[in-house]
Amino acid sequence: MTDDTLIEGPLYEKRKKVYPQSVQGRFRRIKWTILCITLGVYYLLPFLRWNRGPGLPSQAVLVDFPHRRFYFFFIELWPQEVYYFTGLLIIAAMTLFLMNAVAGRLWCGYLCPQTVWTDLFYAVERWVEGDRRERMIGDKRGWTFGHVRKVALKHFLWIMIAWWTGGAWVLYFADAPTLVKELATFQAPFIAYLWIGILTASTYLFAGHAREQMCIYMCPWPRIQAALTDEWALNVTYRSDRGEPRMSVKKAEAARVQGEAAGDCIDCHQCINVCPTGVDIRHGIQLGCIQCGLCIDACDNVMRDIGRPTGLIGYDTDINMQRRREGKAPVYRIIRPRTLIYVAAIAIVGSIMLYALATRSTMDVNVLHERNPLFVKLSDGGVRNDYTVRLLNKGAERSFALDVAGLPGATVRIAGIDRKPDGRLVVEVGQDQTREVRMSVQVGPEQMPQKAVGIEVTMTDIASGQTVSAGDHIVPADQ
């Protein structure tokens, strides 16, 4: 019998505050460019106008809940077309998988909203409090007047950014200029102020305080990504075959003169200092590494300063790490079965969506058979079936003729609609509207079918002649 060993200690690791240092380089410039583009699109897109004609909203991108529409430039989607959003979600997932297969956590390092807004908050923090060294000294000194003033200014700017972030989001759900005026004059709906408050608080909390904790503990993608990656994916990698053994610049020079092994890494910790999550990339790929490439910039700057080749840290694959240990040349395979499958999936789903958009009809008809009762037996021995017909018009105001085929001799009536001189039943449907009508199909005893018979309800645009149909059935009296 063995004794169980009890290990006492905290359930969660205590947080160590991260003080990322500013860095200049190629990847930092890429991140600044992406930050400016993505935030510019997010903040300014609601104000972009798009002329759709009279009676329709002129906002280029709009989620119109009251009228149950989604507008994206020339595209107008109805609730019945939710499958387009399903296609977009599939494309987004496949694109994320493709990014991972090509270069690891590209999404996390450059495009994730948490990364983008945290980068912006860090920039404000450095502008107000100074770089890494100044911020660490300020925190150690405690709450002096100067420190309080800087911290208060920083948090004020953070809240303003968070507030505008929440405000920009609600502008996608109403006409932006009108809603801005209503918000400024306190005439906007309460729900707008509520969501601005929620999004302001969440942005301020996540980007200003949680920061790297979101990436390390709360986000599920790092766990999923680790299961999806393979040995051919490019990841930010410390090339230990070149960097080890670590030693100072002088010791390394002396060792090389004597013909001894000396790595290029001088243990300066610059790769750690610039990391927004505080990761030491020299320990290999880790959950906290978001693959942002800032450690590459920091290390390359150091290598240039000491006269050594750049690239000690860079995007590389597990395969190449092993090949260099064996003295072989590196090999890169971005095009491989995994990436081809993802590209094919994106192309197929995208093509289906484009075809559906190009051939989508601006009219539709749905037929719902009344269930209670299924039929009404008439005094002459005939039978009547009733239906609710919904006509959908995605264009200007139009007139549609309704016809029923499949049961010769049947009499068709629509409540509140008289037949035109030519005998057709014509229903008027307003612009971008649906209209429900009650339709009755009546058959006499001579035409009575022996069993349920399928019928087809056809909706015809009077002006263009375009038709759409929907099927149902008629139930005889003995069913």
Contacts in CASP RR format, 6 or more apart in sequence:
PFRMAT RR
TARGET T0000
AUTHOR 0000-0000-0000
METHOD contacts of the structure
MODEL  1
MTDDTLIEGPLYEKRKKVYPQSVQGRFRRIKWTILCITLGVYYLLPFLRW
NRGPGLPSQAVLVDFPHRRFYFFFIELWPQEVYYFTGLLIIAAMTLFLMN
AVAGRLWCGYLCPQTVWTDLFYAVERWVEGDRRERMIGDKRGWTFGHVRK
VALKHFLWIMIAWWTGGAWVLYFADAPTLVKELATFQAPFIAYLWIGILT
ASTYLFAGHAREQMCIYMCPWPRIQAALTDEWALNVTYRSDRGEPRMSVK
KAEAARVQGEAAGDCIDCHQCINVCPTGVDIRHGIQLGCIQCGLCIDACD
NVMRDIGRPTGLIGYDTDINMQRRREGKAPVYRIIRPRTLIYVAAIAIVG
SIMLYALATRSTMDVNVLHERNPLFVKLSDGGVRNDYTVRLLNKGAERSF
ALDVAGLPGATVRIAGIDRKPDGRLVVEVGQDQTREVRMSVQVGPEQMPQ
KAVGIEVTMTDIASGQTVSAGDHIVPADQ
15 213 0 8 1.000
17 139 0 8 1.000
18 211 0 8 1.000
18 212 0 8 1.000
18 275 0 8 1.000
18 276 0 8 1.000
18 277 0 8 1.000
18 278 0 8 1.000
19 132 0 8 1.000
19 135 0 8 1.000
19 136 0 8 1.000
19 273 0 8 1.000
20 122 0 8 1.000
20 132 0 8 1.000
20 273 0 8 1.000
20 274 0 8 1.000
20 275 0 8 1.000
20 276 0 8 1.000
20 278 0 8 1.000
20 294 0 8 1.000
21 131 0 8 1.000
21 132 0 8 1.000
21 270 0 8 1.000
21 273 0 8 1.000
21 274 0 8 1.000
21 298 0 8 1.000
22 126 0 8 1.000
22 131 0 8 1.000
22 132 0 8 1.000
22 274 0 8 1.000
23 270 0 8 1.000
23 274 0 8 1.000
23 294 0 8 1.000
23 297 0 8 1.000
23 298 0 8 1.000
23 301 0 8 1.000
24 297 0 8 1.000
24 301 0 8 1.000
25 297 0 8 1.000
25 300 0 8 1.000
25 301 0 8 1.000
26 296 0 8 1.000
26 297 0 8 1.000
27 292 0 8 1.000
27 293 0 8 1.000
27 294 0 8 1.000
27 296 0 8 1.000
27 297 0 8 1.000
28 294 0 8 1.000
28 297 0 8 1.000
30 110 0 8 1.000
31 109 0 8 1.000
31 110 0 8 1.000
31 119 0 8 1.000
31 292 0 8 1.000
31 294 0 8 1.000
34 110 0 8 1.000
34 111 0 8 1.000
34 116 0 8 1.000
35 116 0 8 1.000
35 119 0 8 1.000
35 120 0 8 1.000
38 111 0 8 1.000
38 116 0 8 1.000
39 116 0 8 1.000
39 120 0 8 1.000
42 165 0 8 1.000
42 168 0 8 1.000
43 164 0 8 1.000
43 168 0 8 1.000
45 60 0 8 1.000
45 61 0 8 1.000
45 172 0 8 1.000
46 59 0 8 1.000
46 61 0 8 1.000
46 168 0 8 1.000
46 171 0 8 1.000
46 172 0 8 1.000
46 176 0 8 1.000
47 171 0 8 1.000
47 176 0 8 1.000
47 177 0 8 1.000
48 59 0 8 1.000
48 60 0 8 1.000
48 61 0 8 1.000
49 58 0 8 1.000
49 59 0 8 1.000
49 60 0 8 1.000
50 58 0 8 1.000
50 59 0 8 1.000
50 60 0 8 1.000
50 71 0 8 1.000
50 73 0 8 1.000
50 74 0 8 1.000
51 58 0 8 1.000
52 58 0 8 1.000
52 71 0 8 1.000
52 76 0 8 1.000
55 431 0 8 1.000
56 432 0 8 1.000
57 64 0 8 1.000
57 71 0 8 1.000
57 175 0 8 1.000
58 175 0 8 1.000
59 71 0 8 1.000
59 175 0 8 1.000
59 176 0 8 1.000
60 71 0 8 1.000
60 72 0 8 1.000
60 73 0 8 1.000
61 71 0 8 1.000
61 72 0 8 1.000
61 73 0 8 1.000
61 172 0 8 1.000
62 69 0 8 1.000
62 70 0 8 1.000
62 71 0 8 1.000
62 172 0 8 1.000
62 173 0 8 1.000
62 174 0 8 1.000
62 175 0 8 1.000
63 70 0 8 1.000
63 172 0 8 1.000
63 173 0 8 1.000
64 70 0 8 1.000
64 71 0 8 1.000
64 173 0 8 1.000
65 173 0 8 1.000
67 432 0 8 1.000
68 78 0 8 1.000
68 79 0 8 1.000
69 76 0 8 1.000
69 77 0 8 1.000
69 78 0 8 1.000
69 432 0 8 1.000
70 76 0 8 1.000
70 77 0 8 1.000
71 77 0 8 1.000
75 357 0 8 1.000
76 394 0 8 1.000
76 432 0 8 1.000
77 84 0 8 1.000
77 85 0 8 1.000
78 392 0 8 1.000
78 394 0 8 1.000
80 364 0 8 1.000
80 392 0 8 1.000
81 360 0 8 1.000
84 353 0 8 1.000
84 356 0 8 1.000
84 357 0 8 1.000
87 349 0 8 1.000
87 350 0 8 1.000
87 353 0 8 1.000
88 353 0 8 1.000
90 345 0 8 1.000
90 349 0 8 1.000
91 346 0 8 1.000
91 349 0 8 1.000
91 350 0 8 1.000
91 353 0 8 1.000
94 342 0 8 1.000
94 345 0 8 1.000
94 346 0 8 1.000
94 349 0 8 1.000
95 342 0 8 1.000
95 346 0 8 1.000
96 107 0 8 1.000
96 221 0 8 1.000
97 228 0 8 1.000
97 342 0 8 1.000
98 339 0 8 1.000
98 342 0 8 1.000
98 343 0 8 1.000
98 346 0 8 1.000
99 105 0 8 1.000
99 106 0 8 1.000
99 107 0 8 1.000
100 106 0 8 1.000
100 107 0 8 1.000
100 225 0 8 1.000
100 228 0 8 1.000
100 229 0 8 1.000
100 233 0 8 1.000
101 228 0 8 1.000
101 229 0 8 1.000
101 230 0 8 1.000
101 232 0 8 1.000
101 233 0 8 1.000
101 338 0 8 1.000
101 339 0 8 1.000
101 342 0 8 1.000
102 233 0 8 1.000
102 234 0 8 1.000
102 334 0 8 1.000
102 339 0 8 1.000
103 233 0 8 1.000
103 234 0 8 1.000
103 235 0 8 1.000
103 291 0 8 1.000
103 315 0 8 1.000
104 225 0 8 1.000
104 229 0 8 1.000
104 233 0 8 1.000
104 234 0 8 1.000
104 235 0 8 1.000
104 291 0 8 1.000
105 221 0 8 1.000
105 222 0 8 1.000
105 225 0 8 1.000
105 235 0 8 1.000
105 289 0 8 1.000
105 290 0 8 1.000
105 291 0 8 1.000
106 291 0 8 1.000
107 221 0 8 1.000
108 115 0 8 1.000
108 215 0 8 1.000
108 219 0 8 1.000
108 221 0 8 1.000
108 222 0 8 1.000
108 225 0 8 1.000
108 290 0 8 1.000
108 291 0 8 1.000
108 292 0 8 1.000
109 115 0 8 1.000
109 290 0 8 1.000
109 291 0 8 1.000
109 292 0 8 1.000
109 293 0 8 1.000
110 292 0 8 1.000
112 290 0 8 1.000
114 206 0 8 1.000
114 207 0 8 1.000
114 214 0 8 1.000
114 215 0 8 1.000
114 219 0 8 1.000
115 215 0 8 1.000
115 276 0 8 1.000
115 290 0 8 1.000
115 292 0 8 1.000
117 161 0 8 1.000
117 165 0 8 1.000
117 203 0 8 1.000
117 206 0 8 1.000
117 207 0 8 1.000
118 206 0 8 1.000
118 207 0 8 1.000
118 208 0 8 1.000
118 211 0 8 1.000
118 276 0 8 1.000
119 276 0 8 1.000
120 161 0 8 1.000
120 207 0 8 1.000
121 158 0 8 1.000
121 161 0 8 1.000
121 207 0 8 1.000
121 208 0 8 1.000
121 211 0 8 1.000
122 276 0 8 1.000
124 154 0 8 1.000
124 157 0 8 1.000
124 158 0 8 1.000
124 161 0 8 1.000
125 135 0 8 1.000
125 154 0 8 1.000
126 135 0 8 1.000
128 150 0 8 1.000
128 153 0 8 1.000
128 154 0 8 1.000
128 157 0 8 1.000
129 135 0 8 1.000
129 138 0 8 1.000
129 150 0 8 1.000
129 151 0 8 1.000
129 154 0 8 1.000
132 273 0 8 1.000
138 144 0 8 1.000
138 147 0 8 1.000
141 147 0 8 1.000
158 204 0 8 1.000
158 207 0 8 1.000
158 208 0 8 1.000
159 200 0 8 1.000
159 204 0 8 1.000
161 203 0 8 1.000
162 199 0 8 1.000
162 200 0 8 1.000
162 201 0 8 1.000
162 203 0 8 1.000
162 204 0 8 1.000
162 207 0 8 1.000
163 196 0 8 1.000
163 197 0 8 1.000
163 200 0 8 1.000
165 199 0 8 1.000
165 200 0 8 1.000
165 203 0 8 1.000
166 195 0 8 1.000
166 196 0 8 1.000
166 197 0 8 1.000
166 199 0 8 1.000
166 200 0 8 1.000
166 203 0 8 1.000
167 183 0 8 1.000
167 196 0 8 1.000
167 199 0 8 1.000
167 200 0 8 1.000
169 195 0 8 1.000
169 196 0 8 1.000
169 199 0 8 1.000
170 179 0 8 1.000
170 192 0 8 1.000
170 195 0 8 1.000
170 196 0 8 1.000
170 199 0 8 1.000
171 179 0 8 1.000
171 180 0 8 1.000
174 192 0 8 1.000
179 188 0 8 1.000
179 192 0 8 1.000
182 188 0 8 1.000
182 192 0 8 1.000
183 192 0 8 1.000
183 193 0 8 1.000
183 196 0 8 1.000
206 214 0 8 1.000
210 218 0 8 1.000
211 276 0 8 1.000
212 276 0 8 1.000
212 277 0 8 1.000
212 278 0 8 1.000
212 288 0 8 1.000
215 222 0 8 1.000
215 277 0 8 1.000
215 288 0 8 1.000
215 290 0 8 1.000
216 222 0 8 1.000
216 277 0 8 1.000
216 287 0 8 1.000
216 288 0 8 1.000
222 287 0 8 1.000
222 288 0 8 1.000
223 287 0 8 1.000
226 287 0 8 1.000
229 235 0 8 1.000
230 338 0 8 1.000
231 317 0 8 1.000
231 318 0 8 1.000
231 319 0 8 1.000
232 317 0 8 1.000
232 318 0 8 1.000
232 319 0 8 1.000
232 333 0 8 1.000
232 336 0 8 1.000
232 338 0 8 1.000
233 317 0 8 1.000
234 315 0 8 1.000
234 316 0 8 1.000
234 317 0 8 1.000
234 332 0 8 1.000
234 334 0 8 1.000
235 285 0 8 1.000
235 291 0 8 1.000
235 315 0 8 1.000
235 316 0 8 1.000
235 317 0 8 1.000
235 318 0 8 1.000
236 281 0 8 1.000
236 285 0 8 1.000
236 289 0 8 1.000
236 291 0 8 1.000
236 292 0 8 1.000
236 293 0 8 1.000
236 295 0 8 1.000
236 296 0 8 1.000
236 313 0 8 1.000
236 314 0 8 1.000
236 315 0 8 1.000
237 281 0 8 1.000
237 284 0 8 1.000
237 285 0 8 1.000
237 313 0 8 1.000
237 314 0 8 1.000
237 315 0 8 1.000
237 316 0 8 1.000
237 317 0 8 1.000
237 321 0 8 1.000
238 265 0 8 1.000
238 271 0 8 1.000
238 281 0 8 1.000
238 282 0 8 1.000
238 284 0 8 1.000
238 312 0 8 1.000
238 313 0 8 1.000
239 311 0 8 1.000
239 312 0 8 1.000
239 313 0 8 1.000
239 314 0 8 1.000
239 316 0 8 1.000
239 321 0 8 1.000
239 324 0 8 1.000
240 282 0 8 1.000
240 321 0 8 1.000
241 321 0 8 1.000
241 324 0 8 1.000
241 325 0 8 1.000
242 263 0 8 1.000
242 264 0 8 1.000
242 312 0 8 1.000
242 324 0 8 1.000
243 263 0 8 1.000
243 264 0 8 1.000
243 265 0 8 1.000
243 312 0 8 1.000
244 263 0 8 1.000
244 265 0 8 1.000
245 261 0 8 1.000
245 262 0 8 1.000
245 263 0 8 1.000
246 263 0 8 1.000
246 265 0 8 1.000
246 266 0 8 1.000
246 267 0 8 1.000
247 255 0 8 1.000
247 262 0 8 1.000
247 263 0 8 1.000
247 266 0 8 1.000
247 267 0 8 1.000
248 266 0 8 1.000
248 267 0 8 1.000
249 266 0 8 1.000
249 306 0 8 1.000
251 262 0 8 1.000
252 262 0 8 1.000
252 263 0 8 1.000
252 264 0 8 1.000
252 266 0 8 1.000
253 262 0 8 1.000
255 261 0 8 1.000
255 262 0 8 1.000
256 262 0 8 1.000
264 303 0 8 1.000
264 308 0 8 1.000
264 309 0 8 1.000
264 312 0 8 1.000
265 282 0 8 1.000
265 312 0 8 1.000
266 302 0 8 1.000
266 306 0 8 1.000
268 302 0 8 1.000
270 295 0 8 1.000
270 298 0 8 1.000
270 299 0 8 1.000
270 301 0 8 1.000
270 302 0 8 1.000
271 280 0 8 1.000
271 281 0 8 1.000
271 282 0 8 1.000
271 295 0 8 1.000
271 298 0 8 1.000
271 299 0 8 1.000
271 313 0 8 1.000
272 278 0 8 1.000
272 279 0 8 1.000
272 280 0 8 1.000
272 281 0 8 1.000
272 295 0 8 1.000
273 298 0 8 1.000
274 294 0 8 1.000
274 295 0 8 1.000
274 297 0 8 1.000
274 298 0 8 1.000
275 281 0 8 1.000
275 289 0 8 1.000
275 294 0 8 1.000
275 295 0 8 1.000
276 290 0 8 1.000
276 292 0 8 1.000
276 294 0 8 1.000
277 288 0 8 1.000
277 289 0 8 1.000
277 290 0 8 1.000
278 288 0 8 1.000
279 286 0 8 1.000
279 288 0 8 1.000
279 289 0 8 1.000
281 289 0 8 1.000
281 295 0 8 1.000
281 313 0 8 1.000
293 314 0 8 1.000
293 315 0 8 1.000
295 313 0 8 1.000
296 311 0 8 1.000
296 313 0 8 1.000
296 314 0 8 1.000
296 315 0 8 1.000
299 310 0 8 1.000
299 311 0 8 1.000
299 312 0 8 1.000
299 313 0 8 1.000
300 310 0 8 1.000
300 311 0 8 1.000
300 312 0 8 1.000
300 313 0 8 1.000
303 309 0 8 1.000
303 310 0 8 1.000
303 311 0 8 1.000
303 312 0 8 1.000
304 310 0 8 1.000
316 330 0 8 1.000
317 330 0 8 1.000
317 332 0 8 1.000
319 331 0 8 1.000
320 330 0 8 1.000
320 331 0 8 1.000
320 332 0 8 1.000
323 329 0 8 1.000
323 330 0 8 1.000
323 331 0 8 1.000
324 330 0 8 1.000
361 394 0 8 1.000
361 466 0 8 1.000
361 468 0 8 1.000
362 393 0 8 1.000
362 394 0 8 1.000
362 395 0 8 1.000
363 391 0 8 1.000
363 392 0 8 1.000
363 393 0 8 1.000
363 394 0 8 1.000
363 395 0 8 1.000
363 398 0 8 1.000
363 400 0 8 1.000
363 459 0 8 1.000
363 461 0 8 1.000
363 466 0 8 1.000
363 468 0 8 1.000
364 391 0 8 1.000
364 392 0 8 1.000
364 394 0 8 1.000
364 459 0 8 1.000
364 468 0 8 1.000
365 389 0 8 1.000
365 390 0 8 1.000
365 391 0 8 1.000
365 392 0 8 1.000
365 457 0 8 1.000
365 458 0 8 1.000
365 459 0 8 1.000
365 468 0 8 1.000
365 469 0 8 1.000
365 470 0 8 1.000
366 389 0 8 1.000
366 390 0 8 1.000
366 392 0 8 1.000
366 470 0 8 1.000
367 387 0 8 1.000
367 388 0 8 1.000
367 389 0 8 1.000
367 390 0 8 1.000
367 439 0 8 1.000
367 457 0 8 1.000
367 470 0 8 1.000
367 471 0 8 1.000
367 472 0 8 1.000
368 387 0 8 1.000
368 388 0 8 1.000
368 389 0 8 1.000
368 390 0 8 1.000
368 472 0 8 1.000
369 385 0 8 1.000
369 386 0 8 1.000
369 387 0 8 1.000
369 472 0 8 1.000
369 473 0 8 1.000
369 475 0 8 1.000
370 385 0 8 1.000
370 386 0 8 1.000
370 387 0 8 1.000
370 388 0 8 1.000
374 385 0 8 1.000
374 475 0 8 1.000
374 479 0 8 1.000
375 383 0 8 1.000
375 384 0 8 1.000
375 385 0 8 1.000
375 474 0 8 1.000
375 475 0 8 1.000
375 476 0 8 1.000
375 477 0 8 1.000
375 479 0 8 1.000
376 383 0 8 1.000
376 384 0 8 1.000
376 385 0 8 1.000
376 386 0 8 1.000
377 383 0 8 1.000
377 477 0 8 1.000
378 384 0 8 1.000
378 442 0 8 1.000
378 444 0 8 1.000
380 444 0 8 1.000
380 445 0 8 1.000
381 444 0 8 1.000
381 445 0 8 1.000
381 448 0 8 1.000
381 477 0 8 1.000
382 442 0 8 1.000
382 443 0 8 1.000
382 444 0 8 1.000
382 445 0 8 1.000
382 448 0 8 1.000
382 477 0 8 1.000
383 442 0 8 1.000
383 443 0 8 1.000
383 444 0 8 1.000
383 448 0 8 1.000
383 474 0 8 1.000
383 475 0 8 1.000
383 476 0 8 1.000
383 477 0 8 1.000
384 440 0 8 1.000
384 441 0 8 1.000
384 442 0 8 1.000
384 443 0 8 1.000
385 440 0 8 1.000
385 441 0 8 1.000
385 442 0 8 1.000
385 474 0 8 1.000
385 475 0 8 1.000
386 438 0 8 1.000
386 439 0 8 1.000
386 440 0 8 1.000
386 441 0 8 1.000
387 438 0 8 1.000
387 439 0 8 1.000
387 440 0 8 1.000
387 441 0 8 1.000
387 457 0 8 1.000
387 472 0 8 1.000
388 436 0 8 1.000
388 437 0 8 1.000
388 438 0 8 1.000
388 439 0 8 1.000
389 402 0 8 1.000
389 414 0 8 1.000
389 436 0 8 1.000
389 437 0 8 1.000
389 438 0 8 1.000
389 439 0 8 1.000
389 457 0 8 1.000
390 434 0 8 1.000
390 435 0 8 1.000
390 436 0 8 1.000
391 400 0 8 1.000
391 402 0 8 1.000
391 427 0 8 1.000
391 429 0 8 1.000
391 434 0 8 1.000
391 435 0 8 1.000
391 436 0 8 1.000
391 437 0 8 1.000
391 459 0 8 1.000
392 429 0 8 1.000
392 434 0 8 1.000
393 400 0 8 1.000
393 429 0 8 1.000
393 430 0 8 1.000
393 431 0 8 1.000
393 432 0 8 1.000
393 433 0 8 1.000
393 434 0 8 1.000
393 435 0 8 1.000
394 432 0 8 1.000
395 431 0 8 1.000
395 432 0 8 1.000
396 431 0 8 1.000
397 428 0 8 1.000
397 429 0 8 1.000
397 430 0 8 1.000
397 431 0 8 1.000
398 428 0 8 1.000
398 429 0 8 1.000
398 430 0 8 1.000
398 461 0 8 1.000
398 462 0 8 1.000
398 463 0 8 1.000
399 426 0 8 1.000
399 427 0 8 1.000
399 428 0 8 1.000
399 429 0 8 1.000
399 461 0 8 1.000
399 462 0 8 1.000
399 463 0 8 1.000
400 426 0 8 1.000
400 427 0 8 1.000
400 428 0 8 1.000
400 429 0 8 1.000
400 459 0 8 1.000
400 460 0 8 1.000
400 461 0 8 1.000
400 462 0 8 1.000
401 424 0 8 1.000
401 425 0 8 1.000
401 426 0 8 1.000
401 427 0 8 1.000
401 459 0 8 1.000
401 460 0 8 1.000
401 462 0 8 1.000
402 412 0 8 1.000
402 414 0 8 1.000
402 425 0 8 1.000
402 426 0 8 1.000
402 427 0 8 1.000
402 437 0 8 1.000
402 439 0 8 1.000
402 457 0 8 1.000
402 458 0 8 1.000
402 459 0 8 1.000
402 460 0 8 1.000
403 412 0 8 1.000
403 424 0 8 1.000
403 425 0 8 1.000
403 457 0 8 1.000
403 458 0 8 1.000
403 460 0 8 1.000
404 410 0 8 1.000
404 412 0 8 1.000
404 439 0 8 1.000
404 441 0 8 1.000
404 455 0 8 1.000
404 456 0 8 1.000
404 457 0 8 1.000
404 458 0 8 1.000
405 455 0 8 1.000
405 456 0 8 1.000
405 458 0 8 1.000
406 453 0 8 1.000
406 454 0 8 1.000
406 455 0 8 1.000
406 456 0 8 1.000
407 441 0 8 1.000
407 443 0 8 1.000
407 447 0 8 1.000
407 449 0 8 1.000
407 453 0 8 1.000
407 454 0 8 1.000
407 455 0 8 1.000
407 474 0 8 1.000
408 447 0 8 1.000
409 443 0 8 1.000
409 447 0 8 1.000
410 441 0 8 1.000
410 442 0 8 1.000
410 443 0 8 1.000
410 447 0 8 1.000
410 455 0 8 1.000
410 474 0 8 1.000
411 441 0 8 1.000
411 442 0 8 1.000
411 443 0 8 1.000
412 425 0 8 1.000
412 439 0 8 1.000
412 440 0 8 1.000
412 441 0 8 1.000
412 442 0 8 1.000
413 425 0 8 1.000
413 439 0 8 1.000
413 440 0 8 1.000
413 442 0 8 1.000
414 425 0 8 1.000
414 427 0 8 1.000
414 437 0 8 1.000
414 438 0 8 1.000
414 439 0 8 1.000
414 440 0 8 1.000
415 437 0 8 1.000
415 438 0 8 1.000
415 439 0 8 1.000
415 440 0 8 1.000
416 437 0 8 1.000
417 425 0 8 1.000
417 426 0 8 1.000
417 427 0 8 1.000
417 437 0 8 1.000
419 425 0 8 1.000
420 426 0 8 1.000
426 462 0 8 1.000
427 435 0 8 1.000
427 437 0 8 1.000
428 435 0 8 1.000
429 435 0 8 1.000
439 457 0 8 1.000
441 455 0 8 1.000
441 474 0 8 1.000
443 449 0 8 1.000
443 474 0 8 1.000
448 476 0 8 1.000
448 477 0 8 1.000
449 474 0 8 1.000
449 476 0 8 1.000
450 476 0 8 1.000
450 478 0 8 1.000
451 476 0 8 1.000
451 479 0 8 1.000
452 473 0 8 1.000
452 474 0 8 1.000
452 475 0 8 1.000
452 476 0 8 1.000
452 479 0 8 1.000
453 473 0 8 1.000
453 474 0 8 1.000
453 476 0 8 1.000
454 471 0 8 1.000
454 472 0 8 1.000
454 473 0 8 1.000
454 474 0 8 1.000
455 471 0 8 1.000
455 472 0 8 1.000
455 473 0 8 1.000
455 474 0 8 1.000
456 469 0 8 1.000
456 470 0 8 1.000
456 471 0 8 1.000
457 469 0 8 1.000
457 470 0 8 1.000
457 471 0 8 1.000
457 472 0 8 1.000
458 467 0 8 1.000
458 468 0 8 1.000
458 469 0 8 1.000
459 467 0 8 1.000
459 468 0 8 1.000
459 469 0 8 1.000
459 470 0 8 1.000
460 466 0 8 1.000
460 467 0 8 1.000
461 467 0 8 1.000
END
